[in-house]
Amino acid sequence: MTSLSPTPPASWRRDLLWLAVGFGLLYFLFLGRAPLDYKDEGRYAEIPREMVAAHDWVTPRLDGIDYFEKPPLMYWAVAACLEFFGPGETSMRAAPALFAVGGILLAYAAGRRLHGRAAGLASAGVLGTCLLYFGMGHILILDMAVSVLMSATLFCFILGVREPPAPGAWNRRRALFYGLYASAALATLAKGLIGFLLSGAVMFVWLLVFNQWRRLRPLYLPTGLLLFLAIAAPWHLLVAARNPGWAWWYFVHEHWLRFTTNVAGRVQPWWFFLPIVLAGLFPWIGFLWPALREGLGRWSRRRQNADAWYLATWALVVLLFFSKSQSKLVPYILPVFPPLAVLIGAWLAAPGRSRADLRRGLGIFSFGCGLLAAGVLLAVLRPGLIIKDPAQLAALRPYAWPLAAAFIAGGVIAPLLAGFGRKALLGGIGVSLAAVFACLGLARPALAKPGTKALALIVAARAQPGDEIVHYHEFFHDFLFYSGRLVDVVAFTGELEFQVDPSPAAEARELTEAAFRRRWLGPGRIFAVVRKSDARPFFADPAHPSYLLGQTRDHYLYSNRP
């Protein structure tokens, strides 16, 4: 496929505006409907809260303990949302949602530069409605930010090498390469060394295998490296100077040992990400094979189709890298989706595509819709088979029927619209997905894991400055954020990783069972948060007077004073 002729800038602005508004509504509409997840979301909201409270933007802390697991870019973004919009759930999830919408706009820009306006719009639509991408845009974790910033790096590269060198101090090629260096630096601040190493590996493999070295010059390396270091280096230097133990933990433990060993406890089989990519690409997975076949062409024409091969190389290198890693989590694979979305979008937008390929793609879409509808209904009609908690099952049941109906309607209507043209077909898929996403957004409180928000609000209202708060045999990240208080933890470490921070304050946060028993019987007031499954025998023992102040689906709040 070849680039189309330049189009007026007004059409760019118009398209970007409508895409930002449309996907902004889709991603933000139900963003604050559910409380923060008790663990990951609670952690990534609490660390920025403590940054704001301590006015320390260099050393991340969790429960007052130095927390060196990740670099700070996403913490800074969430802290900015906290400062500007307040502590609500929508505010806390705004950063990943904004990154997700930004990634959609990047896919549009790259698709349009590579294949024309229609391909850009289709690429944005495909990426923004992929099931996994949409889901991750609604969760406060770090992976959406690094995925979008790596995408910016890699899109800037392929668009930059397509631009011919031009005279003058400033030109489009130079701007794209400087965008590459800047976004690589920001990706490094988002999630560490993979921000530039993995992106660099994609570029190197493509240059080597497809012999594209002649397109590389000029790459503005000296000034580009200065730009990269000006953005990425200051925080690394400051945090290292202030925290002597940071360098080993960050570079060795969090990068090398996580990749090569089971230190994180997240080992999965080598094929773990394959079904995630296939399911996460729904509803577009049926169009992936013809998009690859048409875009890549025969191997003998690999140099003519080098740009499409670049997108395929990007997806493959990222997939192989994370498949090799000994630490695997579902969100890690997000950087695979932007290049696949551009490949699929270009195929969907190109004229003269085979009706047989369209029918096969629609057949897979309809089959997937039917499978998902059956799964939803099975979950609510067969108690205990998929959903074990009766209370959660009762909460989900009202949403299951419209969700299943949306899937079935999409699977039936989209093939019928195929005869009216490609726009009608894509519109039918889009409308059915909008209904599915609306149902999921409304159902989100019932889908959420049980948290401790209600108990945290009780403590925030009743606790005095001298009162002590403990978490018994667990650490509930969301509690800290909602209560605005630090806690001690009884016989549990988990994410706090006390060995990283040698300060006396860090050691004092961890209580043994014996120390907790002594404090409970002492003169001070203590609030204790505990899972219902862990409440016995201590809180049922008359020797330890306990007063129940509140409870949620899974947790109790006790005090040693009425």
PEQUI-V489774 format. One record per pair of residues at least 12 apart in sequence whose C-alpha atoms are under 7 Angstrom apart, sorted by the first residue. I is the first residue (numbers start at 1). J is the second residue. D is the distance in whole Angstrom. If there is no record, write none. Layout:
((I | J | D) (I | J | D))
This chain:
((1 | 115 | 7) (2 | 115 | 6) (3 | 113 | 7) (3 | 114 | 5) (3 | 115 | 5) (3 | 116 | 6) (4 | 115 | 6) (4 | 116 | 5) (16 | 105 | 7) (20 | 101 | 7) (23 | 101 | 6) (24 | 101 | 7) (27 | 97 | 6) (27 | 138 | 7) (30 | 441 | 5) (31 | 90 | 5) (31 | 93 | 7) (31 | 138 | 6) (32 | 89 | 5) (32 | 90 | 4) (33 | 444 | 7) (33 | 445 | 7) (34 | 444 | 6) (34 | 445 | 5) (34 | 448 | 7) (35 | 89 | 6) (36 | 89 | 7) (36 | 478 | 7) (37 | 448 | 7) (37 | 449 | 6) (37 | 451 | 6) (37 | 478 | 7) (38 | 451 | 5) (38 | 452 | 7) (38 | 476 | 6) (38 | 477 | 6) (38 | 478 | 5) (39 | 476 | 6) (39 | 477 | 5) (39 | 478 | 6) (40 | 141 | 7) (41 | 140 | 5) (41 | 141 | 6) (42 | 477 | 5) (42 | 478 | 4) (42 | 481 | 7) (43 | 477 | 5) (43 | 478 | 7) (44 | 75 | 7) (44 | 140 | 7) (44 | 141 | 7) (45 | 92 | 6) (45 | 481 | 7) (46 | 62 | 7) (46 | 480 | 7) (46 | 481 | 5) (47 | 60 | 6) (47 | 61 | 6) (47 | 62 | 5) (47 | 75 | 7) (48 | 75 | 5) (48 | 76 | 7) (48 | 78 | 6) (48 | 79 | 5) (49 | 79 | 6) (52 | 79 | 7) (58 | 235 | 7) (58 | 238 | 7) (58 | 239 | 6) (59 | 239 | 6) (62 | 496 | 7) (63 | 486 | 5) (63 | 487 | 7) (64 | 486 | 7) (65 | 496 | 7) (65 | 501 | 6) (65 | 506 | 6) (66 | 501 | 6) (68 | 246 | 7) (68 | 250 | 6) (69 | 250 | 7) (69 | 254 | 6) (70 | 191 | 6) (70 | 192 | 7) (71 | 189 | 5) (71 | 190 | 6) (71 | 191 | 6) (71 | 192 | 6) (72 | 189 | 6) (72 | 190 | 6) (73 | 189 | 5) (73 | 190 | 5) (74 | 142 | 6) (74 | 190 | 6) (77 | 95 | 6) (78 | 92 | 6) (78 | 95 | 6) (93 | 138 | 7) (93 | 139 | 6) (93 | 140 | 5) (96 | 137 | 5) (96 | 138 | 7) (96 | 139 | 7) (96 | 140 | 6) (96 | 144 | 6) (96 | 145 | 6) (97 | 137 | 5) (97 | 138 | 6) (99 | 144 | 7) (99 | 145 | 6) (99 | 148 | 7) (100 | 137 | 5) (100 | 144 | 6) (103 | 148 | 5) (104 | 124 | 5) (104 | 127 | 6) (104 | 128 | 6) (105 | 124 | 7) (106 | 152 | 7) (107 | 120 | 7) (107 | 123 | 6) (107 | 124 | 5) (107 | 338 | 6) (107 | 342 | 6) (108 | 120 | 4) (108 | 121 | 6) (108 | 123 | 6) (108 | 124 | 5) (110 | 155 | 6) (111 | 123 | 6) (111 | 342 | 6) (111 | 346 | 7) (115 | 346 | 6) (118 | 349 | 6) (119 | 345 | 5) (119 | 346 | 5) (119 | 349 | 5) (122 | 345 | 5) (122 | 348 | 7) (122 | 349 | 6) (123 | 341 | 5) (123 | 342 | 5) (123 | 344 | 7) (123 | 345 | 4) (123 | 346 | 7) (126 | 284 | 7) (126 | 341 | 6) (126 | 345 | 6) (127 | 337 | 7) (127 | 338 | 6) (127 | 341 | 5) (130 | 280 | 6) (130 | 281 | 5) (130 | 282 | 6) (130 | 283 | 7) (131 | 280 | 5) (131 | 281 | 6) (131 | 282 | 6) (132 | 280 | 4) (132 | 281 | 7) (133 | 334 | 7) (143 | 331 | 6) (143 | 332 | 6) (145 | 190 | 7) (146 | 187 | 5) (146 | 190 | 6) (146 | 191 | 6) (146 | 195 | 7) (147 | 334 | 6) (147 | 335 | 5) (149 | 183 | 6) (149 | 184 | 7) (149 | 186 | 7) (149 | 187 | 5) (150 | 183 | 7) (150 | 184 | 6) (150 | 187 | 6) (150 | 195 | 6) (150 | 199 | 6) (151 | 335 | 7) (151 | 338 | 7) (152 | 180 | 7) (152 | 183 | 6) (153 | 179 | 7) (153 | 180 | 4) (153 | 183 | 5) (153 | 184 | 6) (154 | 199 | 6) (156 | 176 | 5) (156 | 177 | 6) (156 | 179 | 6) (156 | 180 | 5) (157 | 177 | 6) (157 | 180 | 6) (160 | 173 | 5) (160 | 176 | 5) (160 | 177 | 6) (161 | 215 | 6) (161 | 216 | 6) (177 | 219 | 7) (178 | 224 | 6) (181 | 224 | 6) (181 | 227 | 7) (181 | 228 | 5) (182 | 227 | 7) (182 | 228 | 6) (184 | 196 | 5) (185 | 228 | 5) (185 | 231 | 6) (185 | 232 | 5) (186 | 232 | 7) (188 | 232 | 7) (189 | 232 | 6) (202 | 313 | 7) (202 | 314 | 5) (202 | 317 | 6) (206 | 310 | 6) (206 | 313 | 6) (210 | 303 | 7) (245 | 500 | 7) (258 | 326 | 7) (258 | 327 | 6) (259 | 325 | 5) (259 | 326 | 5) (259 | 327 | 6) (260 | 325 | 6) (260 | 326 | 6) (261 | 326 | 6) (262 | 326 | 6) (262 | 327 | 7) (264 | 327 | 6) (266 | 326 | 7) (266 | 327 | 5) (266 | 328 | 6) (267 | 326 | 5) (267 | 327 | 5) (267 | 328 | 6) (268 | 328 | 6) (270 | 323 | 5) (270 | 324 | 7) (271 | 323 | 7) (273 | 323 | 7) (273 | 333 | 7) (283 | 365 | 6) (286 | 360 | 7) (286 | 361 | 4) (286 | 362 | 7) (286 | 364 | 5) (286 | 365 | 6) (287 | 344 | 6) (287 | 361 | 5) (288 | 344 | 6) (290 | 357 | 7) (291 | 343 | 6) (291 | 344 | 5) (291 | 347 | 5) (292 | 343 | 7) (295 | 308 | 6) (296 | 308 | 6) (296 | 309 | 6) (311 | 339 | 5) (314 | 339 | 7) (315 | 336 | 5) (315 | 339 | 6) (318 | 336 | 6) (319 | 333 | 7) (319 | 336 | 7) (362 | 415 | 6) (365 | 411 | 7) (366 | 411 | 4) (366 | 412 | 7) (369 | 407 | 5) (369 | 408 | 6) (369 | 411 | 5) (370 | 407 | 7) (370 | 408 | 6) (370 | 411 | 7) (373 | 404 | 4) (373 | 407 | 6) (373 | 408 | 6) (376 | 400 | 6) (376 | 404 | 6) (377 | 400 | 6) (377 | 404 | 7) (380 | 393 | 6) (380 | 397 | 6) (392 | 446 | 6) (395 | 446 | 6) (396 | 443 | 7) (396 | 446 | 6) (399 | 439 | 7) (399 | 443 | 6) (402 | 439 | 7) (403 | 436 | 6) (403 | 439 | 6) (406 | 432 | 6) (406 | 435 | 6) (406 | 436 | 6) (407 | 436 | 7) (409 | 432 | 7) (410 | 429 | 6) (410 | 432 | 5) (413 | 428 | 7) (414 | 428 | 5) (414 | 429 | 6) (450 | 553 | 6) (450 | 554 | 6) (452 | 478 | 7) (452 | 479 | 6) (453 | 478 | 7) (453 | 479 | 6) (453 | 482 | 6) (455 | 550 | 6) (455 | 551 | 7) (455 | 557 | 6) (456 | 479 | 5) (456 | 482 | 6) (456 | 483 | 5) (457 | 482 | 6) (457 | 483 | 6) (459 | 483 | 6) (460 | 483 | 5) (467 | 524 | 7) (467 | 525 | 5) (467 | 526 | 6) (468 | 525 | 6) (468 | 526 | 5) (468 | 527 | 6) (469 | 487 | 5) (469 | 488 | 6) (469 | 526 | 6) (469 | 527 | 5) (469 | 528 | 6) (470 | 487 | 5) (470 | 488 | 5) (470 | 489 | 5) (470 | 490 | 7) (470 | 527 | 6) (470 | 528 | 5) (470 | 529 | 6) (471 | 487 | 7) (471 | 488 | 6) (471 | 489 | 5) (471 | 490 | 6) (471 | 528 | 6) (471 | 529 | 5) (471 | 530 | 6) (472 | 489 | 6) (472 | 490 | 5) (472 | 528 | 7) (472 | 529 | 6) (472 | 530 | 5) (473 | 490 | 5) (473 | 491 | 5) (473 | 492 | 5) (474 | 492 | 6) (475 | 489 | 7) (488 | 509 | 5) (488 | 510 | 6) (488 | 511 | 7) (489 | 509 | 6) (489 | 510 | 5) (489 | 511 | 6) (490 | 510 | 6) (490 | 511 | 5) (490 | 512 | 6) (490 | 513 | 6) (490 | 516 | 7) (491 | 511 | 6) (491 | 512 | 5) (491 | 513 | 6) (520 | 560 | 6) (521 | 544 | 7) (525 | 560 | 6) (525 | 561 | 6) (526 | 559 | 6) (526 | 560 | 6) (527 | 557 | 7) (527 | 558 | 6) (527 | 559 | 5) (528 | 557 | 6) (528 | 558 | 5) (528 | 559 | 6) (529 | 555 | 7) (529 | 556 | 6) (529 | 557 | 5) (529 | 558 | 7) (530 | 555 | 6) (530 | 556 | 5) (530 | 557 | 7) (531 | 554 | 6) (531 | 555 | 4) (531 | 556 | 6) (532 | 554 | 6) (532 | 555 | 5) (532 | 556 | 6) (545 | 560 | 6) (546 | 558 | 6) (546 | 559 | 6) (546 | 560 | 5) (547 | 559 | 5) (547 | 560 | 6) (547 | 561 | 7) (547 | 562 | 6))
